[in-house]
Amino acid sequence: MDEAILVKDLICRWSLSPDLSVHVAVAGTHRGLGRKDFARLLPSEGCHVGVYDLKLSYAPRNPTDLESARLAAEVSVNAFHLINSLRPKVLFYLQEPSSVFSDGLEIAKTRSKIPAIVLKPEDIEHVRWLPDLSIKALENWNTPQVKLVVITNNRPGSCIRLLRSLTHAHYLNDQVSLTLNMDAEADRVTIQMAGSFQWSFGEKFMRHRVRRGGLMLAVVEAWYPQGNHEYAVLLEDDVEVSPLFYTWIKYNILRYRYSPDSHLYQRMFGVSMYSQKFVETHLAGRAPFNPEDIFIETPEYELRTPFLLQLPCSWGAVYFPEHWREFHEYVADRLLDIEWNKTSLQSVQIPNSRTNRWSNSWKKLFIEMIYMRGYVMLYPNFFNFTSFSTNHLEWGTHTKQQRNSAGTFLVPLMTDSERLLDDLPNRRLPDWDSLPVLDLWANLATSAELIKRGRALQEQLNPCLLRNSRNEVIWEGQEKDLKCAKTQPYYSTHTTPLPKTTATPASAIESISISAMSADPLNAGSPTTPDGSYVTPVPTPVGTPIDIVANGVPLPSNRRSAVPSPTAV
């Protein structure tokens, strides 16, 4: 009866959808809840569901192991027959420890091979947004795999504060792994603390560098996605998270990544947990930022609507797999370019951006990439900057003299699931085309404008782009060719850079197009063998045609021939 009371509101809201039919199975009068009992819990109007009685036999209060096995088998058989008859697209039920009912439903779910949303009773108050999801998103409830990645070094007090906040979060009965990445300078206390920390929500991993990599490599190399359904929450150790951070992340991922029109959202590279209070990209320096000031003067947008901003968040955010792989390729190419040419022939300068002055910063390189690609991140916009993460601005790589201003960046943490929904427009995440778009400087823009600006910078950096007879760039198939290096050819699969050349004049060096993700093994456009395996491009001397041979079968190259720049001879 208690479980029925918990879920009846969700069930009625689901029933209001014209595209769904909702069916409810109850255990039966011998188990405390019959069909008529459940019907009396529902409102007389506005809740149209089919109720079915499994008619389970009486269960003793303290059953023996044999009786428990028999009762679980009865539940699984009766539930499986009902599932087989109705053929639902999604199952939903509550899981309780040492419950033969839950055990039987688990067996029926496994036999039916139908996606299931299995929550604990205490999770219900945190998923009131479930009826707002499409049936496709519900079917994919278990598809996204979120990993927590903590980046730490020698701040054990900060790290344990973060880890404690992670243990107090609600993970909606999901298995969530935790990885602790420690740099070579990690002190003994940090290493011992990381080793003894108990994580009960999934697997725990520890990584320790033997040579100092610095913050940039610590972040970039902290995670590499295994597939397009793996997501990472990147957390530096001076961050603290809200108990509802995972709820916010899961809601956004399912809403925008697994909806029927998810192809529209391909330029969103992640979801921030932190509410931005400043914008650091203005040439004049850090400037205060409050989205209220923009939306209060823009009637078409709700005051509390989340928004898309062309800026990555380093104080708590989830990053998407395709974009992070692309970032890896971009960073590898940029660093190798800098290594070969100490003055960097490929100096990427974003117009009017303070980030051009930053050095040894992963955000600088990430901003370069997303500017040229027109990518955006979704940000929360709750009252008083209430967020799902906050930053304590501890002393570290990029924080030397600013410790006294730590309070400037602290924000209140979201702890109320009802408030989370109350502050959203119509108590739900907006449709994609209703989200405001802000550029790198937090000015209102459109996605088309961001793409146009990025392509203009790409044209300056990449004279190798193919053009039509009217000298217009043919963007189809070239959009990810972010730059053109005036160096010897190199590939992102390199291990050792080619020797530097100093005698050859710049005008005699051939220009080649370098694709940031032209050969992603997880993208459909990558070269494959007849049996479907991925073929890695092999570096070839300049001017030599690239022929890939797999299992004795030559394959066409997926890389275009080098196109000389206008200045090459």
PEJOQUI-V616737 format. One record per run of one state. SS is the DSSP state (h for helix, s for strand, l for the rest). FROM is the first residue (numbers start at 1). TO is the last residue. If there is no record, write none. Layout:
ss={SS	SS}
from={FROM	FROM}
to={TO	TO}
This chain:
ss={l	h	l	s	l	s	h	l	s	l	h	l	s	l	h	l	s	l	h	l	s	l	h	l	h	l	h	l	s	l	h	l	s	l	h	l	s	l	h	l	s	l	s	l	h	l	h	l	s	l	s	l	s	l	h	l	s	l	s	l	h	l	h	l	h	l	s	l	h	l	s	l	s	l	s	l	s	l	h	l	s	l	h	l	h	l	h	l	s	l	s	l	h	l	s	l	s	l	s	l	h	l	s	l	s	l	s	l	s	l	s	l}
from={1	2	16	23	27	28	29	32	33	34	35	42	50	54	65	87	91	95	100	113	116	120	121	127	130	133	135	140	145	153	156	168	177	183	188	197	204	209	214	221	230	237	239	242	245	258	262	266	268	273	278	280	287	289	291	296	307	310	317	320	321	341	354	358	362	374	376	380	383	386	387	388	389	392	396	397	399	400	403	410	413	414	417	423	425	428	432	435	436	439	444	446	447	462	467	468	473	474	483	486	506	509	512	515	528	529	534	535	548	551	553	556}
to={1	15	22	26	27	28	31	32	33	34	41	49	53	64	86	90	94	99	112	115	119	120	126	129	132	134	139	144	152	155	167	176	182	187	196	203	208	213	220	229	236	238	241	244	257	261	265	267	272	277	279	286	288	290	295	306	309	316	319	320	340	353	357	361	373	375	379	382	385	386	387	388	391	395	396	398	399	402	409	412	413	416	422	424	427	431	434	435	438	443	445	446	461	466	467	472	473	482	485	505	508	511	514	527	528	533	534	547	550	552	555	569}
